[in-house]
Amino acid sequence: MVGVLSSEHTATAAAQSVSHGEISQRSLIRLQLGLKWTLWKRSYRKNVGKLIGTLVGVLYSLGGMAGLVTLFLGTTLWAGEGETFPLIVRGLGALTVLAWFLIPVLAFGIDDTLDPRAFALFPRTAKELQPGMFAAAGLSLPSLFTLLAVAIATGFELLWLILFGQGALWIALAALVLIPANLAAFALCLLLPRAWFAHSASRASSRSGREVGGILGFLLLFAAIYSFSLGAQKVDDLDLTLLREWLPRIVEILAWTPVGALFAVPMDLAEGRVLSAVLRAAIGAVTIALVWLWWRRSIEVSLTSALTGDASSGDAKVSPLVPRFVRPGPFGAVMGKSLRYWRRDTRYLAALGIYPVVIVFFAAMGLMLPESRGMMLGLAIFMCGMSGISLANEIGFDGPSGWVNLVTGMPARANLLGRIAAQAVLMVPGVVVAMIVLPLLYGRTDLIPLAVMGALGAMICGWGISMVVSVLLPYPSSPPGTNPMKDKSASSSNAMLAMAVAMVGVFVPLLPAIGVGIWGAVVGSLALTLVAGALALVGGAVMFLLGLRIAATRLDARYPDVFQKVRHHL
């Protein structure tokens, strides 16, 4: 005995390290890969929507691989000349790395199955965890298809070297560098988004700030997709001579940036441009090293701060729940709560932001294609109805917090109307302005009454069917702050059924108005267009009152049963 400690206790207390259970780096990588594989397989259990989406994605990817092979065949064997192929390889390589960074950051995010914060309680450093996390990053369908595309490109680059290479020495050098350079570029594709998201997760910023940033990125990507679609409408007007002149310059500039340098190295050597190849290889190597260290530093911060929680502003102002312009009571409380949801919850913000982007797209399409203006105006009106059915799972969006409505005895009528009033305050002014501006842009001022009344009628009709669907067909939602592109709420059969019923419920009551409106627009009758607008308002009002009565009666009678269906987030 030594004092009050036994000799064994003394030896334990004096130990400088504990090696029990220590595993090698290689074993740790295998464990992380196994964990990623197991969790990936389990994510498909009872998730039919994800399985269908994955199958569709695989089919599209296989089509993309076939298109890539055709493109490379056309610029090598079929073309009979080798000048275009290096330009294609450099350009597609730079776009691939850029897409791997921008698409996850702006919209989809990345698979965070092995989120570094989840390892905070384990005695492992960032240096030990990082290799396994990087290896696991390659265990996903986008990574595998990207690797397949790189392999296809590598094969055709070897073919090009044999057919069009500039001398045996340069062909041999390019062939030796080809596979390492392409694999390094593929590694950069995996590293860039993960380093960015690890940095974002480690920053001392509020969760709401990160969520709003994700929504803005999603909307930017959405706008970019529509802009590309608009540009495709004018592809016949392109100046091909100007395109041939500027495209090589743009590709050359991209090849001097970190996103395009590595894919350009083999082609540079094949063309005898040794200095360019060396400089670009250095740019790529330095980029990978810096991104690797940046990622490691972010992992370290995530591991040490995982248990501290998000930063929050301690000086936040407390404002009344009920808006000043509404009488205090159940209706005002629900309206105030919903207004806060629309301002703070990404699930609502995405719906609030996406409709203006779509309507701007319709306006631009009508200006570019005058013959489609009538259809574009009709689609814009229909989108207003779709904005109404964004409330079709309001009870599900409450999730666990719905218990408050149960224990306080919230009247069902106030519960439903308060939510609709919140959306009306935010969307109705914008809808009215859009439906006035759109006919003015098209030079059809006679259609303004039809557009305004039709849009309001469609929106009111959407609210009516949303009340019924939200009570009769509720389904669990993803929690607040979910990225819209990763939202699992719509993957279940109940969600698909609910949205199908909501869309039909908006369309059917407006059929008389649609028929009269088309008739009036074709014959140019102002009276008929006014009648069509009035029919839209009447149809919407009837659907609204009927939906309110059905939903309120059902919710008052069965609210506990409805709550049981949605009380857990997905």
Secondary structure as UniProt FT lines:
FT   TURN            3..4
FT   HELIX           7..14
FT   TURN            20..21
FT   HELIX           25..42
FT   TURN            43..46
FT   HELIX           48..75
FT   TURN            76..79
FT   HELIX           84..103
FT   HELIX           104..108
FT   TURN            113..114
FT   HELIX           116..119
FT   TURN            120..121
FT   HELIX           126..137
FT   HELIX           141..164
FT   HELIX           168..202
FT   HELIX           207..233
FT   HELIX           235..237
FT   HELIX           240..255
FT   TURN            258..260
FT   HELIX           261..270
FT   TURN            271..272
FT   HELIX           274..305
FT   TURN            306..308
FT   TURN            314..315
FT   TURN            324..325
FT   HELIX           330..344
FT   HELIX           346..368
FT   HELIX           370..372
FT   HELIX           373..388
FT   HELIX           389..391
FT   TURN            392..393
FT   HELIX           394..398
FT   HELIX           399..402
FT   HELIX           403..407
FT   TURN            408..409
FT   HELIX           412..442
FT   HELIX           445..447
FT   HELIX           448..472
FT   TURN            480..481
FT   HELIX           484..486
FT   HELIX           489..491
FT   HELIX           493..507
FT   HELIX           508..510
FT   HELIX           511..523
FT   HELIX           526..566
//
